């Protein structure tokens, strides 16, 4: 597996696969053809169906030049086509200089079919499953996944994770301070500040916990929806889950920033495993691949912070993913707003529950994280395409039908 740096990317929202990936592809292509006078980009699959809502066309024009870039939305498909595929063509003096087909595979990463990966990150982990990692850690007497990360990545991983955590905290603070309507035309109001200001005086501790976690998750997800700076964890659409639970743990339990970074390290391994063995792309496997993975990452990070052992960390991650299996990706109007923002808050609470359950029941479990990863991928590839980030089914379809009446 690659470095956990591959999971945590700092950038602008609202979508890692629809904005970060295409922007990266455009920069790569523009570097190959600096003499180009114009560009033509053809979008397929989910990029074509929800690209406008996600800002794909905007980011491509901003990168390649608005006055010299033509964006084509194609309905063509072919066997084996990745749902986030784009073709780029460079033009000069009325002729085509060259072209490139790119797949945006989630988390801001891209690949070129038939060519070596465009991601320069080296493989730093020999192990490719949780079972292999657990066996290695037990053999080397490494009690935590964060220790396993440091062994493989070196101590230089900690300044990187500190930058990630500071960026996450900044997104929370900025989101909690902001008010108004999110862009895109749905007229969705920001709710993070409103949630945080609600009084829980005299209410149960459970309600107080929910208010904090939900406000933190909304804050980051709303920053993402407004094209603010966030960290993929593992994607833009699911970026609010992990920061929310880590911020809650720090506020209520007093964890230092350095301790929080150890939680981030553990979460990064879970994200890497899912990306390697299944998918983190909503267009490929539905929202279970995004929110489900984010929930697993958050549950595992909490288990690490709460000094649970490797078996408990695995169980927390497994429970979190298992109960997201089948979750569809049906963003209304192709925007990362409904149901995405609310879903971040719900998943953050579920991560807390998964971690708590792992504390009591690890010894009785039957399902491994590796098993639930395989199940998620099988479920995802068999989901109808309408429920994989096309906005043609589920809430997106019903909402549009309601609007047309």
C-alpha positions in Angstrom: 0.0 0.0 0.0 1.0 3.6 -0.5 1.6 6.2 2.2 -1.3 7.4 4.2 -0.4 10.8 2.7 -2.4 9.4 -0.3 -5.6 9.4 1.8 -5.2 12.9 3.3 -5.2 15.6 0.6 -5.6 19.3 1.5 -7.6 21.1 -1.1 -10.8 22.8 -2.1 -14.2 21.2 -2.2 -16.7 20.1 -3.1 -15.7 16.8 -4.6 -12.4 14.9 -4.7 -13.4 12.8 -7.7 -15.2 15.5 -9.6 -13.0 18.6 -8.9 -9.6 17.5 -7.4 -9.1 14.6 -9.8 -10.1 16.5 -13.0 -8.0 19.5 -12.0 -5.0 17.2 -11.5 -5.6 15.6 -14.9 -5.9 19.0 -16.6 -2.6 20.2 -15.1 -0.9 17.0 -16.2 -2.2 17.3 -19.7 -1.5 21.0 -20.0 2.1 20.3 -19.0 2.4 17.8 -21.9 1.1 20.3 -24.5 2.3 23.7 -23.5 2.0 24.8 -27.1 -1.7 24.1 -27.2 -4.0 27.0 -28.3 -7.2 25.3 -27.1 -8.5 22.3 -25.2 -11.5 20.1 -25.5 -12.6 18.0 -22.6 -15.2 15.3 -22.9 -16.8 14.0 -19.7 -18.5 10.6 -19.3 -20.5 8.7 -16.7 -20.9 10.4 -13.4 -18.6 13.3 -14.4 -21.1 14.0 -17.2 -24.3 13.6 -15.2 -23.3 15.5 -12.1 -20.3 17.5 -13.2 -22.1 20.8 -13.3 -23.4 20.4 -9.7 -20.0 19.3 -8.5 -18.1 22.1 -10.4 -16.2 19.8 -12.8 -16.7 22.2 -15.7 -15.7 25.2 -13.6 -12.5 23.7 -12.3 -11.5 22.6 -15.8 -12.0 26.0 -17.3 -10.2 27.6 -14.4 -7.2 25.3 -14.9 -7.0 25.2 -18.7 -8.3 28.7 -19.4 -11.9 29.6 -19.7 -11.6 31.3 -23.1 -9.9 28.3 -24.7 -11.6 25.3 -23.2 -14.6 23.5 -24.6 -16.4 21.1 -22.2 -18.5 18.3 -23.7 -21.0 16.2 -21.7 -21.2 12.8 -23.3 -23.8 10.0 -22.7 -21.6 7.4 -24.4 -20.5 4.4 -22.4 -18.5 1.2 -23.1 -17.8 -2.0 -21.4 -15.4 -1.6 -18.5 -15.7 2.2 -18.5 -14.8 3.8 -15.2 -17.8 6.0 -14.1 -15.5 9.0 -13.7 -13.8 9.1 -17.1 -12.7 12.1 -19.1 -11.0 12.6 -22.5 -8.7 15.6 -23.0 -7.6 16.9 -26.4 -5.0 19.6 -27.1 -5.6 21.7 -30.3 -3.5 24.2 -32.3 -4.0 25.7 -35.7 -7.1 23.7 -36.3 -5.6 20.3 -35.7 -5.4 18.0 -32.7 -1.9 17.8 -31.1 -2.7 14.9 -28.8 -5.2 13.4 -26.5 -5.4 11.6 -23.2 -8.0 9.5 -21.4 -8.0 9.8 -17.6 -10.0 8.1 -14.9 -10.7 10.0 -11.7 -10.7 7.1 -9.2 -11.6 8.9 -6.0 -9.9 10.8 -3.2 -8.4 13.1 -5.8 -6.4 10.4 -7.5 -6.3 9.7 -11.2 -5.1 6.9 -13.5 -4.5 6.5 -17.2 -5.8 3.3 -18.7 -3.0 1.2 -20.1 -0.3 3.4 -18.6 1.6 3.5 -15.3 -0.1 5.3 -12.4 0.0 9.1 -12.4 0.4 9.0 -8.7 4.1 9.2 -7.8 3.6 7.9 -4.3 5.7 4.8 -3.6 4.5 1.6 -2.0 5.5 1.9 1.6 3.5 -0.9 3.2 4.1 -4.6 2.3 1.0 -5.7 4.0 -2.3 -5.3 2.0 -4.9 -6.6 4.5 -5.8 -6.0 8.1 -5.1 -9.7 8.8 -1.5 -9.3 7.5 -1.0 -6.0 9.4 -2.3 -7.6 12.7 -0.1 -10.6 12.2 3.0 -8.4 11.6 2.2 -6.1 14.6 1.8 -9.1 16.9 5.1 -10.7 15.6 7.0 -7.4 16.1 5.2 -6.6 19.4 3.8 -3.4 18.0 0.6 -2.7 20.0 -0.9 0.1 17.9 -1.6 0.9 14.3 0.0 4.3 14.8 3.2 2.5 15.8 2.9 0.5 12.7 2.6 3.7 10.6 5.6 5.3 12.2 7.7 2.1 11.6 6.9 2.2 7.9 6.6 6.0 7.2 9.3 7.2 9.5 9.0 10.1 12.1 8.5 12.6 9.3 4.9 11.4 9.0 4.0 13.3 12.2 4.6 16.9 10.9 2.4 16.0 7.9 -0.4 14.7 10.1 -0.1 17.8 12.3 -0.7 19.9 9.2 -3.7 17.7 8.3 -5.1 18.1 11.8 -4.5 21.9 11.9 -6.3 22.2 8.6 -9.2 20.1 9.9 -9.5 22.3 13.0 -9.5 25.4 10.8 -12.3 24.0 8.7 -14.3 23.4 11.8 -13.7 26.9 13.2 -14.5 28.6 9.9 -17.6 26.5 9.4 -18.9 27.3 12.9 -18.5 31.0 12.2 -20.1 31.1 8.8 -23.8 31.8 8.0 -25.8 32.2 4.9 -26.9 30.1 1.9 -24.6 27.5 0.3 -23.9 28.0 -3.5 -25.5 25.9 -6.1 -29.2 26.9 -6.3 -30.7 24.6 -3.7 -30.9 27.4 -1.2 -29.5 25.2 1.6 -28.8 27.2 4.7 -25.7 26.7 6.8 -26.6 25.0 10.0 -23.4 24.4 11.9 -23.4 27.8 13.8 -27.1 27.3 14.6 -26.5 23.9 16.0 -23.5 25.0 18.1 -25.5 27.9 19.6 -28.4 25.7 20.8 -28.7 25.3 24.6 -28.5 21.8 26.1 -28.8 23.1 29.6 -30.8 20.5 31.6 -30.7 18.0 28.8 -29.1 14.5 28.9 -25.4 14.0 28.3 -26.3 12.1 25.1 -27.9 15.2 23.6 -25.0 17.4 24.5 -22.6 14.9 22.8 -24.8 14.8 19.7 -24.9 18.6 19.4 -21.2 19.0 19.5 -20.4 16.1 17.1 -23.1 17.2 14.7 -22.1 20.8 14.7 -18.4 19.9 14.0 -19.4 17.6 11.2 -21.8 20.1 9.6 -19.1 22.8 9.9 -16.6 20.9 7.8 -19.1 19.5 5.3 -20.5 23.0 4.8 -17.1 24.4 4.2 -16.6 21.7 1.5 -19.9 22.5 -0.1 -18.9 26.2 -0.3 -15.6 25.3 -2.0 -13.6 25.9 1.2 -10.3 24.3 2.1 -10.8 20.8 3.7 -8.9 17.5 4.0 -10.1 14.4 2.1 -10.8 11.8 4.7 -11.0 9.8 2.5 -13.0 12.1 0.1 -14.4 15.6 0.0 -18.0 14.4 0.3 -17.2 12.5 3.5 -14.7 15.0 4.9 -16.6 16.0 8.0 -16.8 12.6 9.8 -13.3 12.1 11.0 -12.6 15.8 12.1 -15.9 15.8 14.0 -15.1 12.8 16.2 -11.5 13.8 16.8 -12.5 17.3 17.7 -15.1 16.0 20.1 -12.6 13.6 21.7 -10.1 16.4 22.1 -12.6 18.8 23.7 -14.1 16.3 26.0 -11.1 14.1 26.9 -8.3 16.6 26.6 -6.2 14.7 24.0 -3.2 16.7 22.8 -2.7 17.5 19.1 0.1 14.9 19.1 -2.2 12.2 20.4 -4.9 13.2 17.9 -2.3 12.7 15.1 -1.9 9.1 16.3 -5.6 8.7 15.7 -5.2 10.1 12.2 -2.4 7.6 11.6 -4.7 4.7 12.5 -7.6 6.1 10.4 -5.2 6.5 7.5 -4.4 2.8 7.5 -8.1 1.9 7.5 -8.7 4.3 4.6 -5.7 2.9 2.7 -7.0 -0.7 3.2 -10.4 0.2 1.8 -9.0 2.1 -1.1 -6.7 -0.8 -1.9 -9.1 -3.7 -1.6 -12.5 -2.0 -2.4 -13.1 1.6 -3.3 -13.6 5.1 -1.9 -15.4 6.4 -5.0 -19.1 7.1 -4.8 -19.4 6.9 -8.5 -17.9 3.4 -8.4 -19.4 1.9 -5.3 -22.0 4.3 -3.9 -21.9 6.4 -0.8 -21.0 3.3 1.3 -17.5 3.8 -0.2 -17.2 7.4 0.9 -19.3 7.8 4.1 -18.8 4.1 5.1 -15.1 4.4 4.8 -15.0 7.7 6.7 -17.1 6.2 9.5 -14.7 3.2 9.7 -11.7 5.6 9.8 -13.3 7.6 12.6 -14.3 4.6 14.6 -10.7 3.1 14.4 -9.2 6.5 15.3 -11.3 6.7 18.4 -10.5 3.1 19.4 -6.8 4.0 19.2 -7.2 7.2 21.3 -9.2 5.2 23.9 -6.3 2.7 24.2 -8.2 -0.2 22.7 -6.2 -3.1 21.3 -5.7 -4.1 17.7 -8.7 -6.5 17.7 -10.9 -3.8 19.1 -9.7 -1.3 16.6 -10.5 -3.7 13.8 -13.9 -4.5 15.2 -14.8 -0.8 15.5 -13.9 -0.2 11.9 -15.7 -3.3 10.8 -19.0 -2.4 12.6 -18.9 1.1 11.1 -18.6 -0.2 7.6 -20.9 -3.2 7.9 -23.8 -0.9 8.8 -23.3 1.3 5.8 -23.4 -1.5 3.3 -25.7 -0.7 0.4 -25.7 3.1 1.1 -26.5 4.8 -2.2 -25.0 8.0 -3.6 -27.9 10.1 -4.9 -27.0 13.8 -4.5 -29.8 16.2 -5.3 -29.0 18.3 -8.3 -25.5 16.8 -8.3 -24.5 19.0 -5.4 -22.6 17.7 -2.3 -25.3 19.1 0.0 -28.4 16.9 0.3 -28.1 14.3 1.7 -24.3 14.6 2.0 -23.9 17.2 4.7 -26.4 15.6 7.1 -25.0 12.2 6.3 -21.6 13.3 7.7 -23.1 14.1 11.1 -25.0 10.8 11.2 -21.9 8.8 10.3 -19.9 10.7 13.0 -22.4 9.6 15.6 -22.3 6.0 14.2 -18.5 6.0 14.5 -18.9 6.8 18.2 -21.3 3.9 18.6 -19.1 1.5 16.7 -16.1 2.3 18.9 -18.2 1.8 22.1 -19.6 -1.5 20.8 -16.1 -2.7 20.1 -15.1 -2.1 23.7 -17.6 -4.6 24.9 -18.1 -7.2 22.2 -14.8 -7.7 20.3 -14.3 -11.3 21.5 -17.7 -12.4 20.1 -17.4 -11.1 16.6 -17.5 -13.2 13.4 -16.8 -10.7 10.7 -13.3 -9.3 9.9 -12.6 -5.9 8.3 -11.2 -7.6 5.3 -14.5 -9.5 4.8 -16.6 -6.4 5.1 -14.4 -4.6 2.6 -14.9 -7.3 0.0 -18.6 -7.2 0.7 -18.7 -3.5 0.2 -17.0 -3.7 -3.1 -19.3 -6.5 -4.3 -22.3 -4.6 -3.2 -21.1 -1.4 -4.8 -20.3 -2.7 -8.3 -23.7 -4.4 -8.3 -25.6 -1.2 -7.4 -27.7 0.1 -10.2 -25.8 3.0 -11.9 -28.6 5.4 -10.9 -27.5 5.0 -7.3 -23.8 5.7 -8.0 -23.4 9.5 -8.1 -25.5 10.1 -11.3 -28.4 11.9 -9.6 -30.7 9.8 -11.6 -32.3 7.8 -8.8 -33.4 7.9 -5.2 -33.7 11.3 -3.5 -32.3 13.1 -6.5 -34.9 11.7 -8.9 -37.8 12.2 -6.4 -36.8 15.7 -5.6 -36.6 16.7 -9.3 -40.0 15.1 -10.0 -41.5 17.1 -7.1 -40.0 20.3 -8.3 -41.4 19.8 -11.8 -45.0 19.7 -10.5 
